[in-house]
Amino acid sequence: MTAPLVRVVLPAALSASAGGQRELVRPAGPGLTAAALLDGLAADYPRLERRIRDEAGKLRRYVNVYLDGEELRDLNGLDSRVPPGCEVLILASVAGG
């Protein structure tokens, strides 16, 4: 039996900070929160962490995280539960003009 997983999808703008990967697969343990998921990503991809969260550990203003299509800020923020099989989409706004 395989362990339950969570799929993390990154846009091209963030993939360079994750070794060029657009999709990361992480284990989904019982009680996994968005904060714990991001902590795990930070351990493996410190450059990605700096793009997603600030020094206080909060999501950067221009970063949106979606759990199965629901915006994290509309749920319980970083305390939101991440169920097994969930797709986590991390998007960063890109300024331009």
Backbone as CSV, one residue per row, in Angstrom:
resi,resn,N_x,N_y,N_z,CA_x,CA_y,CA_z,C_x,C_y,C_z
1,MET,0.848,-1.186,0.000,0.000,0.000,0.000,0.885,1.239,0.000
2,THR,0.579,2.179,-0.864,1.382,3.392,-0.943,0.845,4.442,0.015
3,ALA,1.739,5.311,0.448,1.354,6.392,1.359,0.526,7.422,0.606
4,PRO,-0.450,8.051,1.281,-1.225,9.113,0.628,-0.322,10.302,0.307
5,LEU,-0.640,10.956,-0.784,0.201,12.052,-1.261,-0.610,13.319,-1.484
6,VAL,0.117,14.428,-1.552,-0.422,15.730,-1.910,0.401,16.204,-3.104
7,ARG,-0.286,16.753,-4.096,0.394,17.268,-5.282,0.445,18.789,-5.194
8,VAL,1.653,19.350,-5.288,1.857,20.799,-5.244,2.218,21.255,-6.655
9,VAL,1.429,22.165,-7.200,1.630,22.666,-8.556,2.154,24.097,-8.487
10,LEU,3.233,24.344,-9.241,3.867,25.660,-9.254,3.812,26.263,-10.649
11,PRO,3.625,27.571,-10.756,3.712,28.224,-12.061,5.178,28.343,-12.472
12,ALA,5.405,28.648,-13.721,6.773,28.794,-14.230,7.571,29.814,-13.425
13,ALA,6.904,30.876,-12.974,7.601,31.928,-12.221,8.206,31.416,-10.917
14,LEU,7.642,30.358,-10.337,8.168,29.809,-9.085,8.967,28.532,-9.290
15,SER,8.816,27.894,-10.426,9.463,26.591,-10.626,10.988,26.675,-10.588
16,ALA,11.556,27.790,-11.018,13.011,27.935,-10.970,13.536,27.831,-9.540
17,SER,12.734,28.237,-8.575,13.123,28.161,-7.162,12.939,26.763,-6.587
18,ALA,12.401,25.851,-7.413,12.198,24.457,-6.986,12.934,23.520,-7.942
19,GLY,14.105,23.948,-8.370,14.907,23.106,-9.247,14.299,22.894,-10.621
20,GLY,13.450,23.828,-11.070,12.838,23.729,-12.384,11.596,22.852,-12.425
21,GLN,11.184,22.325,-11.289,10.018,21.447,-11.241,8.728,22.260,-11.184
22,ARG,7.749,21.840,-11.966,6.432,22.494,-11.958,5.467,21.767,-11.039
23,GLU,5.809,20.531,-10.666,4.943,19.743,-9.791,5.798,19.004,-8.769
24,LEU,5.383,19.101,-7.512,6.079,18.425,-6.411,5.074,17.506,-5.729
25,VAL,5.510,16.337,-5.350,4.640,15.397,-4.656,5.168,15.239,-3.237
26,ARG,4.286,15.409,-2.278,4.667,15.361,-0.864,3.796,14.348,-0.146
27,PRO,4.318,13.734,0.926,3.481,12.825,1.718,2.387,13.589,2.454
28,ALA,1.237,12.952,2.604,0.104,13.569,3.294,-0.205,12.768,4.542
29,GLY,0.297,13.220,5.661,0.034,12.538,6.921,-1.246,13.039,7.553
30,PRO,-1.710,12.332,8.558,-2.918,12.787,9.258,-2.666,14.142,9.927
31,GLY,-3.621,15.026,9.773,-3.495,16.340,10.408,-2.543,17.281,9.707
32,LEU,-2.143,16.980,8.475,-1.242,17.875,7.748,-1.915,19.226,7.539
33,THR,-1.211,20.282,7.894,-1.708,21.644,7.680,-0.930,22.292,6.538
34,ALA,-1.472,23.390,6.035,-0.778,24.133,4.990,0.585,24.611,5.495
35,ALA,0.651,25.042,6.747,1.928,25.501,7.315,2.954,24.374,7.330
36,ALA,2.547,23.184,7.755,3.468,22.048,7.802,3.900,21.640,6.394
37,LEU,2.990,21.701,5.442,3.337,21.394,4.056,4.385,22.376,3.553
38,LEU,4.169,23.669,3.803,5.137,24.680,3.376,6.458,24.548,4.116
39,ASP,6.412,24.143,5.389,7.655,23.900,6.134,8.470,22.800,5.461
40,GLY,7.793,21.728,5.018,8.472,20.638,4.326,9.075,21.094,3.010
41,LEU,8.334,21.908,2.276,8.874,22.448,1.028,10.079,23.342,1.301
42,ALA,10.005,24.124,2.375,11.101,25.036,2.731,12.377,24.275,3.041
43,ALA,12.233,23.119,3.676,13.415,22.316,4.017,14.126,21.833,2.754
44,ASP,13.349,21.496,1.723,13.932,20.993,0.483,14.265,22.094,-0.515
45,TYR,13.520,23.186,-0.468,13.681,24.267,-1.453,13.673,25.624,-0.753
46,PRO,14.771,25.996,-0.076,14.802,27.265,0.668,14.545,28.494,-0.216
47,ARG,14.975,28.465,-1.466,14.714,29.613,-2.361,13.220,29.763,-2.609
48,LEU,12.513,28.647,-2.732,11.070,28.690,-2.924,10.392,29.284,-1.692
49,GLU,10.849,28.886,-0.530,10.295,29.403,0.733,10.360,30.922,0.766
50,ARG,11.492,31.494,0.393,11.651,32.952,0.415,10.701,33.653,-0.553
51,ARG,10.282,32.957,-1.595,9.347,33.546,-2.562,7.901,33.454,-2.079
52,ILE,7.615,32.481,-1.185,6.239,32.219,-0.754,5.887,32.894,0.570
53,ARG,6.800,32.798,1.552,6.502,33.329,2.883,7.540,34.360,3.291
54,ASP,7.118,35.279,4.159,8.028,36.306,4.657,8.815,35.781,5.858
55,GLU,9.613,36.648,6.465,10.471,36.262,7.587,9.676,35.806,8.797
56,ALA,8.425,36.256,8.913,7.565,35.868,10.033,6.803,34.572,9.745
57,GLY,6.989,34.020,8.548,6.311,32.780,8.197,4.931,32.952,7.603
58,LYS,4.541,34.198,7.342,3.221,34.470,6.744,3.338,34.475,5.231
59,LEU,2.235,34.130,4.557,2.224,34.191,3.101,2.506,35.611,2.648
60,ARG,3.325,35.721,1.632,3.569,37.052,1.072,2.274,37.575,0.453
61,ARG,2.131,38.850,0.451,0.901,39.507,0.005,0.519,39.111,-1.417
62,TYR,1.503,38.923,-2.275,1.243,38.643,-3.680,1.162,37.141,-3.995
63,VAL,1.203,36.288,-2.981,1.131,34.840,-3.179,-0.246,34.334,-2.774
64,ASN,-0.837,33.536,-3.637,-2.113,32.887,-3.348,-1.908,31.391,-3.380
65,VAL,-2.473,30.702,-2.397,-2.383,29.246,-2.315,-3.801,28.702,-2.339
66,TYR,-4.029,27.719,-3.189,-5.344,27.104,-3.339,-5.274,25.629,-2.959
67,LEU,-6.201,25.190,-2.124,-6.333,23.779,-1.759,-7.556,23.253,-2.494
68,ASP,-7.333,22.396,-3.471,-8.433,21.885,-4.298,-9.348,23.008,-4.771
69,GLY,-8.754,24.121,-5.214,-9.507,25.225,-5.788,-10.006,26.265,-4.800
70,GLU,-9.843,26.031,-3.505,-10.288,26.988,-2.481,-9.090,27.807,-2.002
71,GLU,-9.235,29.130,-2.052,-8.137,30.008,-1.638,-7.877,29.855,-0.144
72,LEU,-6.620,29.665,0.217,-6.210,29.410,1.593,-6.691,30.501,2.546
73,ARG,-6.660,31.743,2.119,-7.079,32.847,2.985,-8.582,32.805,3.268
74,ASP,-9.355,32.143,2.403,-10.794,31.999,2.623,-11.108,30.805,3.522
75,LEU,-10.127,29.992,3.790,-10.297,28.835,4.676,-9.772,29.226,6.055
76,ASN,-8.873,28.435,6.606,-8.276,28.741,7.916,-6.821,29.176,7.782
77,GLY,-6.485,29.802,6.674,-5.119,30.267,6.469,-4.125,29.117,6.534
78,LEU,-2.988,29.371,7.115,-1.940,28.352,7.201,-2.312,27.199,8.124
79,ASP,-3.361,27.364,8.928,-3.844,26.282,9.787,-4.808,25.347,9.055
80,SER,-5.105,25.636,7.800,-6.023,24.795,7.018,-5.470,23.392,6.875
81,ARG,-6.345,22.412,7.006,-5.970,21.013,6.817,-5.782,20.721,5.331
82,VAL,-4.766,19.925,5.022,-4.488,19.507,3.653,-4.748,18.008,3.581
83,PRO,-5.894,17.603,3.011,-6.243,16.192,3.002,-5.427,15.397,1.986
84,PRO,-5.277,14.097,2.211,-4.597,13.247,1.233,-5.278,13.366,-0.129
85,GLY,-4.480,13.377,-1.181,-5.010,13.480,-2.528,-5.296,14.898,-2.972
86,CYS,-5.066,15.849,-2.113,-5.343,17.258,-2.406,-4.352,17.793,-3.443
87,GLU,-4.843,18.712,-4.282,-3.958,19.461,-5.167,-3.773,20.847,-4.579
88,VAL,-2.529,21.228,-4.376,-2.194,22.540,-3.821,-1.561,23.356,-4.947
89,LEU,-2.214,24.436,-5.293,-1.727,25.315,-6.349,-1.180,26.582,-5.700
90,ILE,0.072,26.907,-5.998,0.704,28.106,-5.440,0.932,29.072,-6.601
91,LEU,0.324,30.239,-6.504,0.442,31.250,-7.550,1.051,32.529,-6.983
92,ALA,1.909,33.145,-7.741,2.493,34.425,-7.355,2.122,35.448,-8.416
93,SER,1.600,36.580,-7.986,1.275,37.651,-8.930,2.562,38.173,-9.539
94,VAL,2.490,38.493,-10.799,3.646,39.037,-11.495,3.297,40.454,-11.920
95,ALA,4.092,41.399,-11.451,3.851,42.804,-11.802,4.483,43.088,-13.153
96,GLY,3.891,43.973,-13.850,4.452,44.348,-15.139,3.639,45.485,-15.730
97,GLY,4.077,45.924,-16.842,3.280,46.984,-17.432,3.917,47.650,-18.554
